[in-house]
Amino acid sequence: MSLKPTLLAGALALAGAFGAAPSYAQTEVKLWHMEQPPHRVARIQELIDAFNAANPDIKVVQEPQSWDQVYAKVPAAIAAGNPPDMLFAIPDFTTVVRKVDQLESVADFVKELDAEHGFVPAAVEPYSYDGGVWAVPLYNMALSLWYNKKMLDDAGVAPPKTWSEWKAAAQTLSKDGIVGVGLPANKQLYTDQTTYAVMVNNGASDLFNADGSIAFDNEKTVGAYDFYKDLYQYSSPDAANWTWGEAEACFSSETCAMILQFTVISTYDAQGGGDAANLGVAPVPHADDQADSSTIAYSNGVMFLSKDPAKREASKKFIRFLLQPDNYGKFLTMEPGLFLPVTKDGAAAGTFWSDPLVVKYKSQVEQMIKNADRGMLFGFTGGHVFPAIGAISAQNMLAETLQKVVINGSDAATAVKEGAAAMTEATK
């Protein structure tokens, strides 16, 4: 009997003990995402480490990116022949990527995952058009109205449900250095989001007509911008430069009595006293002549950009791992109360509901999930998907129009008409 196999095994064991590179072929896949806060990066790395340990033939590497740069950076990476293999993104971003690099449909993969986990249909819909499915849904986000219960109670103000109640509450609460309602006006994605949350609550959810032409210039949109301007007078003096973090800081420091935000739970718990009983969350108020509240909601997904079969299969294996309920609950709670489940078994995952912050703020998380049920997204309404929305989102045209109204003092009707013209030009 030859001793060569035994000797070889011993040599490999010694090599491993001294940290030598593995002797087998290893497929490396690069993940880009925009979840930059360190605790989110750490949680994603924790899951990557667990996956890599269980799959030594695959090495997943994460490279966090910035929302401010990624719309330009991804097309540049594709042009240079060095794109990420996986990219976490929102629906309009898939339209941008498809324009510069025809994605391969993941319809069969989504069907496989749906059979195992049960996707919420609304999470898949924004990625399903042109005869394919262009990303795998991973998590949902929905904007809500967050308020400090004590500040409202002390002022004799009830949580507002309508626009007239909202404006009256903001006016009453704006005193003694307190900002009644924190609203941004930066030309940035956060302002796109808050602007659209106001628009949908005035019946102005559609940016496109059914034929693909721009539907932005109408009295409902103008009314939404007029109302935002009225409300903005009770916001912070520096709100023209706000992103999400500044709004959360204003709320957690009890300088803002109310804000529109996806979540404030982590920041509030760490910096705002952490009194769960004092943290209020409600649907975004609606116009007085509207029957119900709506909001903006994002189904965040993952695109596979690599054309290499081995990298694509390795990427799929990682996503299968991520959507297993125990792993998925840990993934969602990288920011407890922000990322909401898009699968049926994920919504019941013990690792989601047992997270200490989710336990502490269970009622708030439950309300957020309810708010998400009436969520919409610009460019993905009325049963239609309009790929041209990518050009509008990339240039923050909703926010740009808002700046003309609230910062430059432009008439809302004029600014909206100019915005519609710019959108038409951008989507040619």
C-alpha positions in Angstrom: 0.0 0.0 0.0 1.3 3.4 -0.9 1.9 6.0 1.8 1.7 9.0 -0.5 -2.0 9.9 0.3 -1.2 9.9 4.0 1.9 11.9 3.5 0.1 14.4 1.3 -2.7 14.8 3.9 -0.1 15.5 6.6 1.7 18.1 4.4 -1.6 19.9 3.7 -2.5 19.9 7.4 0.9 21.4 8.2 0.5 24.0 5.5 -2.9 24.9 6.8 -1.5 25.3 10.3 1.0 27.8 9.1 -1.6 29.9 7.2 -0.7 28.8 3.7 -3.2 29.6 0.9 -5.8 26.8 0.3 -4.7 24.3 -2.3 -8.1 24.1 -3.9 -9.6 26.7 -6.4 -11.4 29.5 -4.5 -14.0 31.7 -6.1 -13.9 35.3 -4.8 -17.0 37.4 -5.1 -17.1 41.1 -4.4 -20.2 42.7 -2.7 -20.9 46.4 -2.9 -23.6 47.9 -0.7 -24.4 51.3 0.7 -24.9 50.4 4.3 -22.0 52.4 5.6 -22.6 52.8 9.3 -19.9 50.7 11.1 -22.3 48.6 13.0 -24.1 47.6 9.8 -20.8 46.8 8.1 -19.8 44.7 11.2 -23.0 42.7 11.1 -22.7 42.0 7.3 -19.1 40.9 7.9 -20.2 38.6 10.7 -22.6 36.9 8.2 -19.9 36.8 5.5 -17.5 35.2 7.9 -20.0 32.5 8.8 -20.7 31.8 5.1 -17.0 31.8 4.2 -16.2 29.4 7.0 -19.0 27.0 5.8 -17.9 27.4 2.2 -14.1 27.4 2.0 -14.2 27.2 -1.8 -15.9 30.7 -1.9 -14.6 34.0 -0.5 -17.1 36.8 -0.2 -15.6 40.3 0.3 -17.6 43.4 1.1 -16.8 46.9 -0.1 -19.2 49.5 1.4 -20.0 52.4 -1.0 -21.7 55.8 -0.7 -25.1 56.7 -2.1 -23.7 60.1 -3.1 -21.2 58.4 -5.5 -22.5 55.0 -6.4 -24.8 56.1 -9.3 -21.7 57.2 -11.2 -19.2 54.7 -9.7 -21.0 51.5 -10.8 -21.3 52.5 -14.6 -17.6 53.5 -14.4 -16.6 50.2 -12.8 -18.6 48.3 -15.5 -16.9 50.3 -18.3 -13.5 49.5 -16.7 -14.4 45.8 -16.6 -14.2 45.6 -12.8 -17.8 45.8 -11.5 -18.9 44.2 -8.2 -20.2 40.7 -8.5 -23.2 41.5 -6.2 -24.7 45.0 -5.7 -27.3 45.8 -3.1 -29.6 48.5 -4.6 -33.1 50.0 -4.8 -35.4 49.4 -7.8 -34.6 52.6 -9.8 -30.9 51.7 -9.6 -31.6 48.5 -11.6 -32.8 50.6 -14.4 -29.5 52.6 -14.4 -27.4 49.4 -14.4 -29.5 47.8 -17.2 -28.8 50.9 -19.4 -25.1 50.4 -19.2 -24.8 46.7 -18.8 -27.6 44.3 -19.8 -28.3 42.3 -16.7 -29.2 38.7 -16.9 -32.7 37.9 -15.5 -32.8 36.1 -12.1 -36.5 35.1 -12.6 -35.7 31.4 -12.1 -33.7 32.0 -9.0 -36.4 34.3 -7.5 -38.9 31.5 -8.2 -36.7 29.0 -6.4 -36.4 31.3 -3.4 -40.1 32.2 -3.4 -41.0 28.5 -3.2 -38.8 28.1 -0.1 -39.3 31.3 1.7 -42.5 33.0 0.3 -41.7 36.5 -1.0 -44.1 39.3 -0.3 -45.3 40.0 -3.9 -45.0 43.8 -3.6 -41.2 43.3 -3.0 -40.7 41.4 -6.3 -42.9 43.7 -8.4 -40.5 46.7 -8.8 -37.8 44.4 -10.2 -40.2 42.6 -12.6 -40.4 44.1 -16.1 -39.3 43.8 -19.7 -39.7 40.0 -19.5 -37.4 39.4 -16.6 -36.7 39.9 -12.9 -33.5 42.0 -12.4 -32.8 41.7 -8.7 -33.6 39.4 -5.7 -35.5 41.3 -3.0 -33.7 41.3 0.3 -35.3 43.9 2.7 -38.0 46.5 2.8 -38.0 50.1 4.2 -40.9 52.5 4.7 -41.0 56.1 5.8 -43.0 56.9 8.9 -43.8 59.9 11.1 -41.7 59.7 14.3 -42.7 61.9 17.3 -41.7 62.5 20.9 -44.8 61.6 22.9 -44.0 63.8 25.9 -43.3 66.8 23.8 -46.6 66.4 22.1 -48.5 65.7 25.4 -46.9 68.7 27.1 -48.1 70.9 24.2 -51.6 69.4 24.2 -51.0 68.1 20.7 -52.3 64.7 19.4 -50.3 62.8 16.8 -51.5 64.3 13.5 -53.4 62.3 10.9 -54.2 65.0 8.3 -52.2 67.9 6.8 -54.1 70.6 8.7 -53.4 68.8 12.0 -49.8 68.3 11.0 -49.2 72.0 10.3 -51.0 73.1 13.4 -49.0 70.7 15.5 -45.7 71.8 14.0 -46.6 75.5 14.6 -47.6 74.8 18.2 -44.5 72.8 19.0 -42.1 75.3 17.4 -41.1 77.4 20.4 -38.3 77.7 23.0 -35.7 76.4 20.5 -37.7 73.4 19.5 -38.2 72.5 15.9 -41.8 71.5 15.3 -41.1 69.1 12.4 -37.7 68.3 10.9 -37.8 68.2 7.1 -34.8 68.2 4.8 -34.3 70.3 1.7 -30.9 69.0 0.5 -30.6 68.0 -3.2 -30.1 64.4 -2.1 -32.0 61.1 -1.9 -33.4 61.8 1.6 -35.2 64.8 0.3 -36.5 62.9 -2.7 -38.0 60.4 -0.2 -39.7 63.0 2.1 -41.0 64.9 -0.9 -42.5 61.8 -2.4 -44.0 60.8 1.0 -45.9 64.1 0.9 -46.8 63.7 -2.8 -48.4 60.3 -2.3 -50.5 61.7 0.5 -52.1 64.2 -1.9 -52.8 61.6 -4.6 -49.7 62.6 -6.6 -48.0 59.2 -6.7 -47.6 58.8 -10.5 -44.6 60.5 -12.1 -45.4 58.8 -15.4 -48.5 58.4 -17.6 -49.3 54.9 -18.8 -47.6 55.7 -22.1 -44.4 56.6 -20.3 -44.7 60.4 -20.7 -44.0 62.5 -17.6 -47.1 63.1 -15.4 -45.4 65.3 -12.8 -47.0 68.6 -13.8 -50.4 68.5 -12.2 -52.3 70.3 -9.4 -51.9 67.5 -6.9 -48.1 67.7 -7.3 -48.2 71.5 -7.0 -50.4 71.2 -3.9 -47.9 68.8 -2.3 -45.0 71.1 -2.9 -47.0 74.1 -1.6 -47.8 72.1 1.6 -44.1 71.1 2.0 -43.1 74.7 1.8 -45.7 75.6 4.5 -44.5 72.9 6.8 -40.8 73.6 6.1 -41.0 77.0 7.9 -41.2 74.9 11.1 -38.0 72.9 10.3 -34.5 73.5 11.4 -32.5 76.5 10.0 -29.8 74.2 8.7 -32.2 71.6 7.1 -31.2 72.7 3.6 -28.0 70.6 4.3 -29.6 67.6 6.0 -29.3 64.0 5.2 -30.8 61.1 7.3 -28.2 61.4 10.1 -28.9 65.1 10.8 -32.6 64.4 11.1 -32.1 61.5 13.5 -29.7 63.6 15.6 -32.2 66.5 15.7 -34.9 64.1 17.0 -32.7 62.2 19.4 -31.5 65.4 21.0 -35.1 66.5 21.5 -34.6 69.5 19.3 -37.1 68.1 16.7 -40.5 67.1 18.0 -41.4 65.2 14.8 -39.5 64.0 11.8 -40.1 61.9 8.7 -37.6 59.0 8.7 -37.4 55.2 8.0 -36.3 54.6 11.6 -34.8 56.4 14.6 -34.7 53.4 16.9 -31.0 52.8 17.2 -30.0 56.4 17.5 -32.9 57.2 19.8 -32.0 54.3 22.1 -28.3 55.2 22.2 -28.6 59.0 22.3 -32.2 60.0 23.1 -32.7 58.4 26.5 -34.0 55.1 25.2 -37.5 55.4 26.8 -39.5 53.1 24.5 -42.8 54.4 26.0 -41.9 57.9 24.8 -41.1 57.0 21.2 -44.1 57.5 18.9 -44.5 56.3 15.3 -47.5 56.8 13.0 -48.4 56.8 9.3 -47.4 59.9 7.4 -50.3 62.4 7.6 -52.5 62.7 4.5 -54.1 65.7 2.8 -57.5 66.6 4.4 -59.4 65.4 1.3 -57.6 62.0 1.2 -59.1 59.0 2.9 -56.0 57.1 4.0 -52.3 57.6 4.5 -49.6 56.3 2.2 -45.8 56.4 2.3 -42.7 55.8 0.2 -41.4 52.2 0.6 -38.3 50.6 -0.9 -37.9 46.9 -1.7 -34.1 46.7 -1.5 -32.6 43.9 -3.6 -29.4 42.4 -4.9 -28.2 42.5 -8.5 -25.8 40.0 -9.9 -23.4 41.8 -12.2 -20.8 39.2 -12.9 -20.9 37.4 -16.2 -18.6 34.6 -14.9 -20.7 31.4 -14.2 -18.6 30.4 -11.2 -19.0 33.9 -9.6 -22.7 34.0 -10.3 -23.3 30.6 -8.7 -21.2 31.5 -5.7 -23.2 34.7 -5.4 -26.5 32.8 -5.5 -25.2 30.4 -2.8 -24.5 33.4 -0.6 -28.0 34.8 -1.1 -29.5 31.4 -0.3 -27.5 31.4 2.9 -28.6 35.0 3.7 -32.3 34.2 3.3 -32.3 31.2 5.6 -34.5 32.5 8.5 -31.9 32.3 11.3 -29.4 34.2 9.1 -32.0 36.5 7.7 -33.1 37.7 11.1 -29.5 38.6 11.9 -29.2 40.4 8.6 -32.3 42.5 9.1 -31.3 43.5 12.6 -28.0 45.0 11.5 -30.2 48.1 12.0 -33.1 47.0 14.2 -36.4 48.5 13.1 -35.1 49.9 9.8 -34.9 46.8 7.6 -38.2 45.0 7.3 -38.7 41.4 6.1 -39.7 40.6 2.5 -40.3 36.8 3.1 -43.0 35.0 5.0 -40.6 32.8 7.0 -38.3 35.8 7.5 -41.2 37.7 9.1 -41.4 35.0 11.7 -37.7 34.5 12.2 -36.8 34.2 15.9 -33.5 36.0 15.3 -35.4 39.0 14.1 -38.0 39.2 16.9 -35.6 38.3 19.7 -33.1 41.1 18.9 -32.9 43.2 22.1 -33.9 46.4 20.3 -36.8 44.8 18.4 -38.0 43.3 21.7 -37.8 46.7 23.4 -39.5 48.6 20.5 -41.8 45.8 19.4 -44.9 48.0 19.1 -43.0 50.5 17.0 -41.6 47.8 14.7 -45.1 46.3 14.3 -46.5 49.8 13.3 -43.7 50.3 10.8 -44.6 47.0 9.1 -48.2 48.2 9.0 -47.1 51.5 7.4 -45.1 49.6 4.8 -48.3 47.8 3.6 -49.4 51.1 2.0 -46.0 51.9 0.6 -45.3 53.1 -3.0 -42.2 54.1 -5.0 -41.9 56.7 -7.7 -41.6 55.2 -11.1 -43.2 51.9 -9.9 -46.9 52.7 -9.5 -50.2 51.8 -11.1 -49.1 48.3 -12.0 -46.4 49.7 -14.3 -42.6 49.9 -14.1 -40.9 52.8 -15.9 -37.2 52.2 -16.4 -36.7 55.9 -17.3 -37.1 56.6 -13.5 -33.4 55.9 -13.1 -32.4 59.1 -14.8 -34.8 61.1 -12.6 -33.5 59.5 -9.4 -29.9 59.8 -10.3 -30.3 63.6 -10.6 -32.5 63.9 -7.5 -35.1 65.9 -9.5 -37.8 65.7 -6.9 -35.4 67.3 -4.4 -34.1 69.8 -7.0 -37.7 71.0 -7.6 -38.3 71.3 -3.8 -35.2 73.4 -3.4 -36.5 75.9 -6.0 -39.7 76.2 -3.9 -38.5 76.3 -0.3 -35.0 77.7 -0.7 -35.1 79.9 -3.8 -38.7 81.0 -3.2 -40.0 79.9 -6.6 -43.7 79.6 -7.1 -44.6 75.9 -6.8 -46.5 75.7 -10.0 -43.6 77.2 -11.9 -41.0 74.9 -10.2 -43.1 71.8 -10.9 -43.5 72.8 -14.6 -39.8 73.3 -14.9 -39.2 70.0 -13.1 -41.5 68.2 -15.5 -39.6 69.7 -18.5 -36.3 68.6 -17.0 -37.6 65.1 -16.4 -38.8 64.8 -20.0 -35.4 65.9 -21.2 -33.5 63.5 -18.9 -35.6 60.5 -19.9 -35.3 61.0 -23.7 
